[in-house]
């Protein structure tokens, strides 16, 4: 049985790398945020607005426990998922966990390229954004570093780099 959970800061490439890895291994791919949106028929920003961060984190924990019971799949967790409740310990028990580690500068580049609306970043200038990334990454790093594996990533700004990252990930996990 193969069960892999990718963790890391928003914009680290969890979904991009997860989809590419799942395609290569012929496994289903689940993005936890997408799964929540599908299940609750609301966007993450709507859930944040309606229930606040704490309400969202409880939903996220519940859905994580549901999806991480499935067999033979790749899961991309939300950026904050490992940092709440006992989520990191649970993920380590359930799966091979991989921290996609990126510098604040790489994360900034990815988030600037991304088109999705992220509630925690809304309305920030470039300077505020890089400061926010540095600060919150420092807070989340102790949780992320509990993953079984860590893979340093460079900017994933073209197909070859994504392919290369998937190859390195397969080597790291021996799959």
PLY file of the C-alpha trace (Angstrom):
ply
format ascii 1.0
element vertex 175
property float x
property float y
property float z
element edge 174
property int vertex1
property int vertex2
end_header
0.00 0.00 0.00
1.25 3.45 -0.92
-0.03 6.42 1.04
1.91 9.67 0.70
1.04 13.03 2.25
2.81 16.14 1.00
3.09 18.98 3.49
4.62 22.43 3.38
3.85 26.09 3.21
1.24 27.41 0.80
2.81 27.83 -2.59
5.45 25.13 -2.03
4.07 23.07 -4.92
2.25 20.35 -2.97
-0.62 20.18 -5.45
1.56 20.54 -8.56
4.08 17.90 -7.42
1.36 15.68 -5.93
-0.63 15.57 -9.17
2.50 14.82 -11.23
3.62 12.08 -8.80
0.14 10.53 -8.71
0.01 10.52 -12.52
3.39 8.80 -12.71
2.49 6.18 -10.10
-1.06 5.67 -11.40
-2.57 6.61 -8.03
-5.49 8.86 -7.15
-4.60 12.37 -5.99
-6.47 14.28 -3.30
-5.90 17.93 -2.51
-7.31 18.34 0.99
-8.52 21.89 0.30
-10.28 20.83 -2.91
-11.83 17.88 -1.10
-13.16 20.20 1.63
-14.58 22.58 -0.99
-16.27 19.72 -2.83
-17.67 18.21 0.36
-18.98 21.46 1.84
-19.88 23.10 -1.47
-18.06 26.24 -0.35
-14.67 27.73 -1.15
-12.01 27.82 1.54
-12.33 31.64 1.76
-16.12 31.24 2.26
-15.60 28.66 5.01
-13.02 30.96 6.69
-15.49 33.87 6.48
-18.41 31.82 7.85
-16.69 29.74 10.53
-13.42 31.56 11.23
-10.03 29.87 11.22
-10.84 27.62 14.18
-14.02 26.32 12.52
-12.13 25.71 9.31
-9.31 23.86 11.14
-11.84 21.51 12.78
-13.38 20.70 9.39
-9.88 20.22 7.96
-8.94 17.79 10.77
-12.12 15.77 10.26
-11.59 15.55 6.50
-7.90 14.66 6.97
-8.91 11.71 9.16
-11.39 10.61 6.51
-9.11 10.87 3.45
-5.99 9.50 5.16
-7.83 6.22 5.70
-8.02 5.64 1.94
-5.40 3.30 0.49
-2.98 3.87 -2.38
-3.16 7.61 -2.88
-1.26 10.87 -2.78
-2.61 13.67 -0.56
-1.65 17.33 -0.63
-2.41 18.85 2.77
-3.26 22.47 3.35
-0.32 24.64 4.40
-1.60 24.91 7.97
-2.87 21.34 8.36
0.25 19.97 10.14
0.20 22.83 12.66
-3.11 22.13 14.39
-4.36 19.50 16.82
-2.41 16.23 16.52
-2.52 16.36 12.71
1.23 15.92 12.16
1.46 12.88 14.43
-1.63 11.42 12.79
-0.24 11.95 9.28
3.06 10.32 10.27
1.17 7.27 11.54
-0.96 7.01 8.41
1.47 7.73 5.59
4.88 8.60 4.27
4.97 12.33 4.98
7.14 14.60 2.87
7.88 18.23 3.68
8.37 20.18 0.45
10.74 22.77 1.85
11.22 26.08 0.07
12.87 29.39 0.83
10.64 32.38 1.54
11.79 33.83 -1.80
10.71 30.70 -3.71
7.37 30.67 -1.88
6.89 34.35 -2.73
7.56 33.62 -6.43
5.10 30.70 -6.44
2.40 32.65 -4.61
2.79 35.61 -6.99
2.41 33.20 -9.95
-0.61 31.45 -8.40
-4.04 32.59 -9.30
-6.01 31.15 -6.39
-7.40 33.39 -3.67
-5.75 32.69 -0.33
-7.53 34.15 2.71
-4.34 34.63 4.74
-2.64 36.68 2.00
-5.49 38.91 0.90
-4.66 42.59 0.43
-0.94 42.38 1.23
1.70 44.38 -0.66
4.77 42.50 -1.96
6.81 43.66 1.04
4.08 42.67 3.52
3.71 39.34 1.74
7.40 38.37 1.97
7.46 39.48 5.65
4.31 37.45 6.33
5.80 34.38 4.61
9.05 34.65 6.62
7.24 35.08 9.90
4.58 32.38 9.48
7.07 29.94 7.93
9.24 30.33 11.04
6.18 29.49 13.18
5.21 26.46 11.05
8.71 25.06 10.47
8.80 23.06 13.75
5.65 21.22 12.63
6.79 20.71 9.05
10.17 19.41 10.17
8.44 16.47 11.89
7.68 14.94 8.48
9.45 11.63 7.84
11.14 13.06 4.74
12.16 16.52 3.59
12.73 17.55 0.00
14.21 20.97 -0.72
12.57 22.46 -3.78
13.65 25.28 -6.04
11.15 27.40 -7.94
8.78 25.10 -9.84
8.32 27.46 -12.73
8.55 25.04 -15.63
7.64 21.48 -16.53
11.24 20.18 -16.37
11.67 21.41 -12.80
8.42 19.74 -11.77
9.50 16.52 -13.47
12.88 16.72 -11.74
11.23 17.24 -8.34
9.01 14.19 -8.90
12.09 12.13 -9.79
13.89 13.29 -6.63
10.79 12.55 -4.57
10.57 9.02 -5.97
14.25 8.46 -5.16
13.76 9.83 -1.64
10.77 7.53 -0.99
12.27 4.62 -2.91
9.12 4.20 -5.06
0 1
1 2
2 3
3 4
4 5
5 6
6 7
7 8
8 9
9 10
10 11
11 12
12 13
13 14
14 15
15 16
16 17
17 18
18 19
19 20
20 21
21 22
22 23
23 24
24 25
25 26
26 27
27 28
28 29
29 30
30 31
31 32
32 33
33 34
34 35
35 36
36 37
37 38
38 39
39 40
40 41
41 42
42 43
43 44
44 45
45 46
46 47
47 48
48 49
49 50
50 51
51 52
52 53
53 54
54 55
55 56
56 57
57 58
58 59
59 60
60 61
61 62
62 63
63 64
64 65
65 66
66 67
67 68
68 69
69 70
70 71
71 72
72 73
73 74
74 75
75 76
76 77
77 78
78 79
79 80
80 81
81 82
82 83
83 84
84 85
85 86
86 87
87 88
88 89
89 90
90 91
91 92
92 93
93 94
94 95
95 96
96 97
97 98
98 99
99 100
100 101
101 102
102 103
103 104
104 105
105 106
106 107
107 108
108 109
109 110
110 111
111 112
112 113
113 114
114 115
115 116
116 117
117 118
118 119
119 120
120 121
121 122
122 123
123 124
124 125
125 126
126 127
127 128
128 129
129 130
130 131
131 132
132 133
133 134
134 135
135 136
136 137
137 138
138 139
139 140
140 141
141 142
142 143
143 144
144 145
145 146
146 147
147 148
148 149
149 150
150 151
151 152
152 153
153 154
154 155
155 156
156 157
157 158
158 159
159 160
160 161
161 162
162 163
163 164
164 165
165 166
166 167
167 168
168 169
169 170
170 171
171 172
172 173
173 174
